[in-house]
Amino acid sequence: MTPQTDQLHELSGAQPVEIENPALDNFEHGFPPGFGPGRWGLLAYAVALIFACFQIAISAWHVLPSQAVRGIHVGFLLLLTFGLVANFKAKSETGRWIGWALGGLGFWLGLYQLVFYQDLILRDGDPTTMDLVTGTLLIVLIFEAARRLMGNALPIMCGVCLLYWFFGQYLPAPFNHRGYDFDQVVSHLSFGTEGFYGVPIYVSATYIFLFIVFGSFLEKAGMIHLFNDVSLGLFGGARGGPAKVAVFSSGLMGMISGSGVANVVTVGQFTIPLMIKFGYRRAFAAGVEATASMGGQIMPPVMGAAAFIMAETLGVEYSAIVQAATIPAVLYFASAFWMVHLEAGKFGLKGIERHLLPKPLKALRERWYLALPLAVLVFMLFHGFTPLFAGTIGLALTVGLILGAGIALGLATTTLRVIFWVGLGLISAALFREGMDVRIVAGLIALLIAINAFTIGGRATLTICRNALADSAKTALPVGIACAIVGTIIGLMTQTGIGTTFGAWVIGLGQTSLFLALVLTMVLSILLGTGIPTIPTYIIVAALAAPALEKLGVPLIVSHMFAFYYGIMADLSPPVALAALAAAPIAKENPDKIGWEAMRVALAGYVIPFIAVYSPALMLQPGDPLANVIGFWPAVVYAVIKASVAIALFGMVAIGYLFGRLTLIERLVAFIASVFILGEFAYSDLLGYILAAAMVGRHWWLARNQLTEKPA
């Protein structure tokens, strides 16, 4: 971190804030720092390390069947979840023993998939008593783990699905099903690949965990500091600079973390106090950070965990998801940037003094190498490599940089350091040219670890790496458990076909009005997302509504992105607004106020999916009606212009400012113009542009005259 950044930390008065539930009823915002007291903490730390090492090994070498990998992954999730919850909540040694015993049982239930792998295949559909006992216990423990981690909302929702699964045959048509015996439900849910061990847990056990580790190591390497310095240098001195820094820095951080709440509690520790110090209202400052941080889930190249599930569900390359998300993500952050610019103008908020700001070019010149793993990741994703392989190589490169830095610090002269880095770079380039054999890469990492082990600075570096691995396992728990329990809903839909009933309803509504079908899907996403994470929200809505939207002519990726976007928006929308809850202790403000401000700042996030449905070129997808007239790329350009104008108008309506404060009539006219631009009726675009131009022109003229009429 630069001296200027240290000064800004002092100026803002930013202090580390521990984000935790006051009653520790659940850990939806993450666990407290550390792993617990005494030997119990050491046990949890050791389990987390073994968990992380297992996942990395599985990502690099496919030595176990997929079903066994999923089972062991769930076993580790249950073991570490119950262990950590006991470490942090239990009041006595007995309580911790019970917690770890439940975790050990959960680990065995997951290991059951490996121990009896061949037998389970042979007796598929004809479970033994032991299978049914194992499956039933697995259901109980996954539901309880989800309750302890995320509260009651998601387990209750999945519990209702279980009740429907068991007793739905007694409901009236068309909501009934043919009825299923206990052994059929348990077998479908606890074994096979359409329940707990379905696509979400497969993605959690492979892509998601790997990229969580990747992001954790990049943070340890100093990527957050680089992003903060570049953001401060570029935008800190502009009007309302601190808020622009928050948007830009969170957007950059979102490229590697893919986690909204994690961004809030890392980047927000610095940006929220800084915004408040420079005049932004507490609720608005926290709302800006929540909005920008949640946007990290749609920011390529890593994006949120749901993006990996989307790619696996649709059977498309992950790069196709990245391409579809790129323009909307840029528009999302540009919209947040526009909002804070208008808010700063409205209240006359200034930027940070230039002498306090770091030099962005200097920061890049000194730490450009930190961007190498990200650049390699993007290159590999867009050149046909799988996300698993690309993530493994990106992680190896990041670890190599950290370990190399530990060795270089122990060298006596600058010349030796330069020779070391050049040599390491040449070796890496040679490996890349020869196809990046994972075994050779692992051997190089092992050599760097061995060298670090014999130097003082190197041993400190190894400790940093070890902590990054353990923290990654802890971070992965809420995501993994959410992926497991949501298998209840997937299993219900695949066995009973209830999703077809809802899809037929959406299709019937869409035949009357596609807009109403989209509104229904949006409301469903936001309601389902009230109190549950983005991943289960996306999976549920994608399973229910996305196929129906596709049958109504919406391109497949666009329909899934529609569900994904509103799953994210649910975390910004009161009454729950998880991102706002995470930001509240930092800002010392009411979460509901923060949620409403976040909704205002994120207004673009609520309209971009609608624009993409009617103009699929915005997501670089075929099917845009205008593409048949002017060509695909001109249609993309026009879709971006159209979305940008609509977003600009919505910003003016939400903030009430442009060149000066807008009157109520001007805001109303801007709103009507934006609706025209979003509309799909004859001459709607033209009418919207004319109305917007007339309003903006008149407002500019009046604001200019008021300025010239002011006495000198």
C-alpha positions in Angstrom: 0.0 0.0 0.0 1.3 3.5 -0.9 1.9 6.2 1.7 -0.9 8.2 0.1 -3.3 5.3 0.6 -2.2 5.1 4.3 -2.9 8.8 4.6 -6.4 8.3 3.2 -7.1 5.5 5.6 -6.3 7.8 8.4 -8.3 10.7 6.9 -11.4 8.5 6.4 -11.1 7.2 9.9 -11.7 3.7 8.5 -11.4 1.0 11.1 -11.8 -2.8 10.6 -15.4 -3.8 11.3 -16.2 -7.4 12.2 -19.3 -8.4 10.2 -21.4 -10.8 12.2 -24.9 -11.6 13.2 -25.5 -10.0 16.7 -27.0 -13.2 18.0 -24.8 -15.5 15.9 -28.0 -17.2 14.8 -26.4 -17.9 11.4 -23.4 -17.0 9.4 -24.8 -15.7 6.1 -22.3 -12.9 6.0 -19.4 -15.3 6.7 -17.7 -16.6 9.9 -15.8 -14.3 12.3 -12.1 -14.1 11.8 -10.1 -17.2 12.7 -11.2 -20.8 13.3 -12.2 -20.9 16.9 -10.5 -21.3 20.3 -7.7 -23.5 21.3 -7.3 -27.0 20.0 -10.8 -26.8 18.4 -9.6 -23.9 16.3 -6.5 -25.9 15.3 -8.7 -28.8 14.3 -10.9 -26.7 12.1 -7.8 -25.1 10.6 -6.4 -28.5 9.8 -9.6 -29.7 8.3 -9.9 -26.6 6.2 -6.4 -27.1 4.8 -7.0 -30.7 4.0 -10.3 -29.7 2.3 -8.6 -27.1 0.2 -5.7 -29.3 -0.8 -8.1 -32.1 -1.8 -10.1 -29.7 -4.0 -7.0 -28.4 -5.7 -5.7 -31.9 -6.3 -9.0 -33.0 -7.8 -9.1 -30.0 -10.1 -5.6 -30.8 -11.3 -5.9 -34.6 -11.5 -9.1 -36.5 -12.2 -8.3 -39.5 -10.1 -11.8 -40.2 -8.6 -15.2 -40.7 -10.2 -17.3 -37.6 -10.4 -20.0 -39.0 -8.0 -17.3 -39.8 -5.4 -15.9 -36.3 -5.7 -19.3 -34.8 -5.1 -19.9 -37.0 -2.1 -16.5 -36.2 -0.5 -17.1 -32.5 -1.2 -20.4 -32.6 0.6 -18.8 -34.5 3.4 -16.1 -31.9 3.9 -18.8 -29.1 3.8 -20.8 -30.8 6.5 -17.7 -31.6 8.7 -16.3 -28.0 8.5 -19.7 -26.3 8.8 -20.8 -28.2 12.0 -17.3 -27.9 13.4 -17.0 -24.2 12.9 -20.5 -23.4 14.1 -19.7 -25.4 17.2 -16.4 -23.6 17.7 -18.0 -20.2 17.5 -21.4 -20.8 19.2 -21.0 -23.7 21.6 -20.9 -22.6 25.3 -19.1 -25.7 26.5 -16.7 -28.5 25.6 -19.7 -30.9 25.4 -21.4 -28.6 22.8 -18.2 -28.6 20.7 -17.9 -32.4 20.9 -21.5 -32.7 19.7 -20.9 -30.3 16.8 -17.8 -32.1 15.6 -19.6 -35.5 16.0 -22.4 -34.3 13.7 -19.7 -33.0 11.3 -17.9 -36.4 11.4 -21.2 -38.2 10.7 -21.8 -35.8 7.8 -18.3 -36.6 6.4 -19.0 -40.3 6.6 -22.3 -39.8 4.7 -20.4 -38.1 1.9 -17.7 -40.7 2.0 -20.4 -43.3 1.5 -20.5 -42.4 -2.2 -16.8 -43.5 -2.5 -16.8 -46.5 -0.3 -19.8 -48.1 -1.9 -19.4 -46.6 -5.3 -19.7 -49.8 -7.4 -22.5 -51.3 -5.2 -24.6 -48.1 -5.5 -24.4 -48.3 -9.3 -25.4 -52.0 -9.3 -28.4 -51.5 -7.0 -29.5 -48.2 -8.5 -33.3 -47.9 -7.9 -33.3 -50.7 -5.3 -31.8 -49.2 -2.1 -30.9 -51.2 0.9 -31.9 -50.3 4.4 -28.5 -48.9 5.0 -28.8 -46.7 1.9 -32.1 -45.3 3.1 -30.7 -44.6 6.6 -27.7 -42.9 5.0 -29.9 -40.9 2.6 -32.3 -39.8 5.3 -29.5 -38.7 7.7 -27.9 -36.8 4.8 -31.2 -34.9 4.2 -31.4 -34.0 7.9 -27.8 -32.8 8.2 -27.8 -30.8 4.9 -31.0 -29.0 6.0 -29.6 -28.3 9.5 -26.3 -27.1 8.1 -28.2 -24.7 5.7 -30.2 -23.4 8.7 -27.2 -22.8 10.8 -25.3 -21.0 8.0 -28.1 -19.1 6.2 -31.0 -18.9 8.6 -34.5 -20.3 8.1 -35.7 -19.0 4.7 -33.9 -21.5 2.4 -34.5 -24.6 4.5 -38.2 -23.7 4.9 -38.6 -23.2 1.2 -36.9 -26.6 0.5 -38.8 -28.2 3.3 -42.1 -27.1 1.6 -40.8 -28.7 -1.6 -40.2 -32.0 0.4 -43.7 -31.9 1.8 -45.1 -31.4 -1.7 -42.9 -34.3 -3.0 -44.4 -36.6 -0.3 -48.0 -35.4 -0.3 -48.5 -33.6 -3.6 -50.7 -36.4 -5.0 -53.5 -35.2 -2.7 -53.6 -31.7 -4.2 -56.2 -30.7 -6.9 -55.1 -30.7 -10.6 -53.0 -29.3 -12.2 -50.8 -29.0 -9.0 -50.9 -32.7 -8.1 -48.5 -35.5 -9.1 -48.8 -39.3 -9.2 -47.3 -39.8 -5.8 -43.9 -41.2 -4.7 -42.9 -43.7 -2.0 -40.4 -42.8 0.7 -37.6 -44.9 -0.8 -38.1 -43.2 -4.2 -37.8 -39.7 -2.8 -34.7 -40.5 -0.6 -33.0 -42.4 -3.5 -33.6 -39.6 -6.0 -32.5 -36.9 -3.5 -29.5 -38.5 -1.8 -28.0 -40.6 -4.6 -27.6 -40.1 -8.3 -27.1 -36.8 -10.0 -30.5 -35.1 -9.8 -30.7 -34.3 -6.1 -28.1 -33.2 -3.6 -25.3 -34.4 -6.0 -26.7 -32.6 -9.0 -25.1 -30.0 -11.2 -24.8 -27.3 -8.5 -22.8 -29.4 -6.2 -20.6 -30.6 -9.1 -19.9 -27.0 -10.0 -19.2 -26.2 -6.3 -16.8 -29.1 -6.1 -14.9 -28.0 -9.2 -15.1 -24.5 -10.6 -16.4 -22.6 -7.6 -14.0 -23.8 -5.0 -11.0 -23.4 -7.4 -11.9 -19.8 -8.2 -12.5 -18.9 -4.6 -9.0 -20.1 -3.9 -7.8 -18.2 -6.9 -9.4 -14.9 -5.7 -8.1 -15.5 -2.1 -4.5 -15.8 -3.3 -4.8 -12.8 -5.6 -6.0 -10.8 -2.5 -3.0 -12.1 -0.5 -0.7 -11.1 -3.4 -1.9 -7.4 -3.0 -4.5 -7.1 -5.7 -6.9 -5.1 -3.6 -4.2 -2.5 -2.8 -3.4 -2.3 -6.5 -7.0 -1.8 -7.4 -7.5 0.8 -4.7 -4.4 2.8 -5.8 -5.4 2.7 -9.5 -9.0 3.7 -8.7 -7.9 6.5 -6.3 -5.4 7.8 -8.8 -7.9 7.9 -11.7 -11.1 9.1 -10.0 -10.3 10.2 -6.4 -9.8 13.9 -7.4 -13.0 14.1 -9.5 -16.3 15.5 -8.3 -17.6 13.1 -5.7 -14.3 11.1 -6.2 -14.6 8.7 -3.2 -17.8 7.2 -4.5 -16.4 6.9 -8.0 -13.4 5.1 -6.4 -15.8 2.7 -4.6 -17.6 1.9 -7.9 -14.5 1.4 -9.9 -12.5 -0.5 -7.3 -15.4 -2.8 -6.5 -15.8 -3.5 -10.2 -12.2 -4.5 -10.5 -12.4 -6.6 -7.3 -15.5 -8.2 -8.7 -13.4 -9.5 -11.6 -11.6 -11.9 -9.3 -13.9 -12.5 -6.3 -17.4 -13.0 -7.8 -18.9 -12.5 -4.3 -21.0 -9.5 -3.4 -21.0 -9.7 0.3 -17.2 -10.5 0.3 -16.6 -7.3 -1.7 -18.7 -5.3 0.7 -16.7 -6.4 3.8 -13.3 -6.0 2.1 -13.4 -3.0 -0.2 -16.2 -1.4 1.8 -14.0 -1.2 4.9 -12.1 1.5 3.1 -14.5 3.1 0.7 -17.6 3.6 2.9 -15.9 5.6 5.6 -14.1 7.6 2.9 -17.3 8.5 1.2 -18.9 9.5 4.5 -15.9 11.6 5.3 -16.2 13.6 2.1 -19.9 14.4 2.5 -22.0 11.5 1.2 -24.9 10.5 3.3 -24.3 7.3 5.3 -27.1 5.3 3.7 -26.1 6.5 0.2 -22.4 5.6 0.7 -23.3 2.1 1.9 -25.8 1.7 -0.9 -23.1 2.6 -3.5 -20.7 0.0 -2.1 -23.5 -2.6 -1.9 -24.5 -1.9 -5.5 -21.0 -2.0 -6.8 -20.0 -5.1 -4.8 -23.1 -7.1 -5.9 -22.2 -6.2 -9.5 -19.1 -8.3 -9.0 -21.2 -11.4 -9.6 -21.8 -10.3 -13.2 -18.3 -8.9 -13.9 -16.2 -11.1 -16.1 -13.9 -13.0 -16.2 -14.7 -14.9 -12.9 -18.2 -13.6 -12.2 -20.4 -15.2 -9.5 -20.7 -18.9 -8.8 -24.1 -19.0 -10.6 -22.4 -18.3 -13.9 -20.5 -21.6 -13.7 -23.7 -23.4 -12.9 -25.3 -21.6 -15.9 -22.6 -22.8 -18.3 -22.8 -26.4 -17.0 -26.6 -26.4 -17.1 -26.8 -25.0 -20.6 -23.9 -27.1 -21.9 -22.0 -24.1 -23.3 -18.5 -22.9 -23.0 -17.9 -20.7 -20.0 -16.5 -18.1 -22.4 -19.9 -17.8 -24.0 -21.4 -16.8 -20.6 -18.5 -14.3 -20.2 -19.2 -12.8 -23.6 -22.9 -12.4 -22.9 -22.2 -10.8 -19.6 -19.6 -8.3 -20.6 -21.6 -5.4 -22.1 -24.4 -5.5 -19.5 -21.7 -5.6 -16.7 -20.0 -2.5 -18.1 -23.4 -0.8 -18.3 -24.2 -1.8 -14.8 -21.1 -0.2 -13.4 -21.3 2.8 -15.7 -24.8 3.4 -14.4 -23.6 3.3 -10.7 -20.8 5.7 -11.7 -23.3 8.0 -13.3 -25.5 7.9 -10.2 -22.8 8.9 -7.8 -21.7 11.7 -10.3 -25.2 13.2 -10.2 -25.5 12.8 -6.5 -22.2 14.6 -6.0 -23.3 17.4 -8.3 -26.6 17.7 -6.5 -25.0 18.3 -3.1 -21.8 20.0 -4.3 -19.4 17.2 -3.1 -15.8 17.7 -4.0 -13.0 15.2 -4.7 -9.9 14.3 -2.7 -6.9 16.7 -2.7 -4.5 15.6 -5.5 -1.4 15.5 -3.3 -3.1 12.8 -1.2 -3.7 10.5 -4.2 -1.4 7.7 -5.4 -0.2 7.8 -9.0 -2.0 5.2 -11.0 0.8 4.7 -13.6 3.3 4.4 -10.8 1.1 1.7 -9.1 0.8 -0.2 -12.4 4.5 0.2 -13.1 5.5 -1.2 -9.7 2.9 -4.0 -9.5 1.9 -4.8 -13.1 2.8 -8.4 -12.5 -0.2 -8.9 -10.3 -2.4 -8.6 -13.3 -0.6 -11.5 -15.1 -2.7 -14.3 -13.6 -5.9 -12.5 -14.5 -4.6 -11.9 -18.1 -3.6 -15.6 -18.4 -7.0 -16.6 -17.1 -8.9 -14.4 -19.7 -6.6 -15.6 -22.5 -7.2 -19.3 -21.7 -10.9 -18.9 -21.3 -11.2 -17.3 -24.7 -8.9 -19.8 -26.4 -10.9 -23.0 -25.7 -9.4 -24.1 -22.4 -11.9 -25.3 -19.8 -12.5 -23.1 -16.8 -11.1 -25.8 -14.5 -7.8 -26.0 -16.4 -7.6 -22.2 -16.8 -8.4 -21.6 -13.2 -5.8 -24.2 -12.1 -3.1 -22.6 -14.2 -4.1 -19.1 -13.1 -3.9 -20.2 -9.5 -0.5 -21.8 -10.0 0.8 -18.6 -11.6 -0.5 -16.6 -8.6 1.0 -19.0 -6.1 4.2 -18.8 -8.1 4.3 -15.0 -7.9 3.7 -15.1 -4.1 6.3 -17.8 -3.5 8.7 -16.1 -5.9 8.4 -12.8 -4.0 9.2 -14.6 -0.8 12.4 -15.9 -2.4 13.3 -12.6 -4.1 13.1 -10.7 -0.8 15.8 -12.9 0.7 18.3 -12.2 -2.2 21.0 -9.7 -1.3 21.1 -7.4 -4.4 18.7 -6.0 -7.0 20.7 -7.7 -9.7 20.1 -11.1 -8.2 16.4 -10.4 -7.8 16.2 -9.3 -11.5 18.0 -12.5 -12.6 15.6 -14.6 -10.4 12.4 -13.1 -11.8 13.7 -13.3 -15.4 14.6 -16.9 -14.9 11.2 -17.7 -13.3 9.5 -15.9 -16.1 11.4 -17.8 -18.8 10.5 -21.1 -17.2 6.8 -20.1 -17.0 6.8 -19.0 -20.6 8.4 -22.3 -21.7 5.8 -24.3 -19.7 3.0 -22.2 -21.3 4.5 -22.8 -24.8 4.7 -26.6 -24.2 1.1 -26.9 -23.1 1.3 -26.3 -19.3 1.6 -29.9 -18.2 0.0 -29.8 -14.7 2.6 -32.3 -13.3 5.5 -30.1 -14.3 3.7 -27.0 -13.0 3.1 -28.8 -9.7 6.8 -29.8 -9.5 7.8 -26.1 -10.0 5.5 -25.0 -7.2 6.9 -27.7 -5.0 10.4 -26.5 -5.7 9.5 -22.9 -4.8 7.9 -24.1 -1.6 11.0 -26.1 -0.7 13.2 -23.0 -1.3 10.9 -20.8 0.8 11.0 -23.2 3.6 14.8 -22.5 4.2 14.5 -18.6 4.5 12.9 -16.5 7.2 10.9 -14.4 4.7 10.1 -17.5 2.8 8.6 -19.2 5.8 6.4 -16.1 6.4 5.3 -16.4 2.8 4.4 -20.0 3.2 2.3 -19.0 6.2 0.4 -16.5 4.1 -0.3 -19.2 1.5 -1.4 -21.7 4.1 -3.8 -19.1 5.6 -5.1 -18.3 2.1 -6.0 -22.0 1.6 -7.7 -22.4 5.0 -9.7 -19.1 4.5 -10.8 -20.3 1.1 -12.3 -23.4 2.5 -14.1 -21.4 5.1 -15.4 -19.0 2.4 -16.7 -21.8 0.3 -19.0 -23.2 3.0 -22.1 -21.0 2.5 -21.9 -21.4 -1.3 -21.4 -25.2 -1.1 -24.2 -25.8 1.4 -26.5 -23.6 -0.7 -25.6 -25.7 -3.8 -26.3 -28.9 -1.9 -29.7 -28.0 -0.4 -31.0 -26.5 -3.6 -30.8 -30.0 -5.0 -34.1 -30.6 -3.2 -35.8 -28.3 -5.6 -34.0 -29.7 -8.7 -34.9 -33.3 -7.6 -38.5 -32.3 -7.1 -38.8 -30.8 -10.5 -37.0 -33.6 -12.3 -39.1 -36.3 -10.7 -42.6 -34.7 -10.5 -42.5 -32.4 -13.5 -44.0 -29.5 -11.5 -41.7 -27.1 -13.4 -43.7 -27.9 -16.6 -46.9 -26.7 -14.9 -45.4 -23.3 -14.0 -43.7 -23.0 -17.4 -47.0 -23.5 -19.1 -48.5 -20.7 -17.0 -45.7 -18.3 -18.0 -46.0 -19.3 -21.7 -49.8 -18.7 -21.5 -49.2 -15.3 -20.0 -46.5 -14.6 -22.6 -48.8 -15.3 -25.5 -50.8 -12.3 -24.3 -47.9 -10.2 -23.3 -44.2 -11.1 -23.2 -43.7 -8.0 -21.0 -46.1 -9.4 -18.3 -44.3 -12.8 -18.4 -41.0 -11.0 -17.8 -42.4 -8.9 -15.0 -43.7 -12.2 -13.4 -40.3 -13.8 -13.7 -38.6 -10.7 -12.2 -41.0 -10.6 -9.2 -40.6 -14.3 -8.7 -36.8 -13.9 -8.6 -36.9 -11.0 -6.2 -39.4 -12.7 -3.9 -37.5 -16.0 -3.9 -34.3 -14.1 -3.3 -35.6 -12.5 -0.1 -33.3 -14.0 2.4 -31.6 -16.7 0.3 -28.4 -16.4 -1.7 -28.1 -15.7 -5.4 -27.2 -19.2 -6.4 -30.4 -21.0 -5.2 -32.5 -18.1 -6.4 -31.0 -18.4 -9.9 -31.3 -22.2 -10.0 -35.0 -22.1 -8.9 -36.0 -19.4 -11.3 -34.0 -20.8 -14.2 -35.6 -24.2 -13.7 -39.1 -22.7 -13.5 -39.2 -19.7 -15.9 -36.1 -19.8 -18.2 -37.4 -22.7 -20.4 -40.7 -21.0 -20.7 -39.1 -17.7 -21.8 -37.1 -19.6 -24.3 -40.3 -21.0 -25.8 -41.5 -17.4 -26.1 -38.6 -16.6 -28.3 -36.1 -15.3 -25.8 -32.6 -16.6 -26.6 -31.5 -19.3 -24.1 -28.5 -17.5 -22.5 -30.6 -14.2 -22.3 -33.4 -16.0 -20.5 -31.0 -17.5 -17.9 -29.1 -14.2 -17.6 -32.5 -12.6 -16.9 -33.0 -14.9 -13.9 -29.4 -14.4 -12.8 -29.6 -10.6 -12.8 -32.8 -10.5 -10.6 -31.3 -13.1 -8.2 -28.5 -10.5 -7.7 -31.0 -7.6 -7.4 -32.8 -9.5 -4.7 -29.7 -9.1 -2.5 -30.1 -5.3 -2.8 -33.9 -5.2 -2.4 -35.5 -4.7 1.1 -36.7 -6.1 3.4 -33.8 -8.5 3.6 -31.1 -7.0 1.2 -28.1 -9.2 2.3 -25.6 -6.8 0.8 -27.1 -3.9 2.7 -27.0 -5.9 5.9 -23.3 -6.5 5.4 -22.7 -2.8 4.7 -24.8 -1.6 7.7 -22.2 -2.1 10.5 -19.5 -0.3 8.5 -21.7 2.7 7.7 -23.4 2.6 11.1 -26.8 3.0 9.4 -30.1 1.3 9.2 -30.0 -1.7 6.7 -33.4 -0.8 5.3 -32.3 2.7 4.4 -29.2 1.3 2.8 -31.3 -1.2 0.8 -33.6 1.6 -0.6 -30.6 3.7 -1.6 -28.9 0.6 -3.2 -32.1 0.0 -5.2 -31.9 3.6 -6.4 -28.2 3.4 -7.4 -28.7 0.0 -9.0 -31.7 1.1 -11.1 -29.9 0.1 -14.3 -29.7 -3.4 -13.0 -33.4 -3.6 -13.0 -33.8 -2.4 -16.6 -30.8 -3.9 -18.4 -32.3 -7.5 -18.5 -35.5 -6.1 -20.1 -33.4 -4.3 -22.7 -31.5 -7.5 -23.4 -34.7 -9.5 -24.0 -36.0 -7.1 -26.6 -32.4 -6.4 -28.0 -30.4 -9.6 -27.6 -27.5 -8.0 -29.4 -26.8 -6.3 -26.0 -25.6 -9.7 -24.8 -24.0 -10.6 -28.2 -26.8 -13.1 -28.8 -28.6 -13.9 -32.1 -32.2 -13.1 -32.6 -32.2 -9.3 -32.5 -34.8 -8.1 -34.9 -32.7 -5.0 -35.8 -29.8 -7.3 -36.8 -31.8 -8.5 -39.8 -32.0 -4.9 -41.1 -28.6 -3.3 -40.3 -26.4 -6.3 -39.5 -25.3 -7.9 -36.2 -22.5 -5.5 -35.1 -24.4 -2.3 -36.0 -27.3 -3.8 -33.9 -24.9 -4.3 -31.0 -23.7 -0.7 -31.2 -27.3 0.6 -31.4 -28.3 -1.6 -28.4 -25.5 -0.2 -26.3 -26.5 3.4 -27.3 -30.1 2.7 -26.5 -29.3 1.1 -23.2 -26.9 4.0 -22.3 -29.5 6.7 -23.0 -32.2 4.8 -21.0 -29.8 4.4 -18.1 -28.8 8.1 -18.2 -32.5 9.1 -18.1 -33.3 6.7 -15.2 -30.3 8.2 -13.3 -31.7 11.7 -13.8 -35.1 10.5 -12.6 -33.7 8.7 -9.5 -31.3 11.5 -8.4 -33.2 14.6 -9.7 -30.1 16.4 -11.0 -28.3 17.0 -14.3 -26.9 20.5 -14.9 -28.9 21.6 -11.9 -31.7 20.3 -9.8 -34.6 18.9 -11.9 -38.1 19.9 -11.3 -40.8 17.3 -10.8 -42.1 17.9 -14.3 -38.6 17.4 -15.8 -38.2 14.1 -13.9 -41.6 12.9 -15.1 -40.8 13.8 -18.7 -37.4 12.0 -18.4 -39.2 8.9 -17.0 -41.7 8.9 -19.9 -38.8 9.3 -22.4 -37.0 6.3 -20.9 -40.1 4.2 -21.0 -40.6 5.1 -24.7 -37.0 4.0 -25.4 -37.5 0.7 -23.6 -40.8 0.2 -25.3 -41.4 -2.0 -28.3 -44.2 -0.3 -30.2 -44.2 1.8 -33.4 -41.8 4.7 -33.3 -41.2 4.3 -29.6 -37.4 4.8 -29.8 -37.8 7.9 -31.9 -40.4 9.4 -29.6 -38.2 8.7 -26.6 -35.1 10.3 -28.2 -37.0 13.4 -29.2 -38.6 13.8 -25.8 -35.3 13.2 -24.0 -33.4 15.7 -26.3 -36.1 18.4 -25.7 -36.1 17.9 -22.0 -32.3 17.9 -21.7 -31.9 20.9 -24.0 -34.5 23.0 -22.2 -32.9 22.0 -18.8 -29.4 23.0 -20.0 -30.7 26.3 -21.3 -32.4 27.2 -18.1 -29.5 26.1 -15.9 -27.1 28.1 -18.1 -29.2 31.2 -17.8 -29.5 30.8 -14.1 -25.7 30.6 -13.9 -25.1 33.7 -15.9 -27.8 35.7 -14.0 -26.0 35.1 -10.7 -24.3 38.2 -9.4 -20.5 38.1 -9.5 
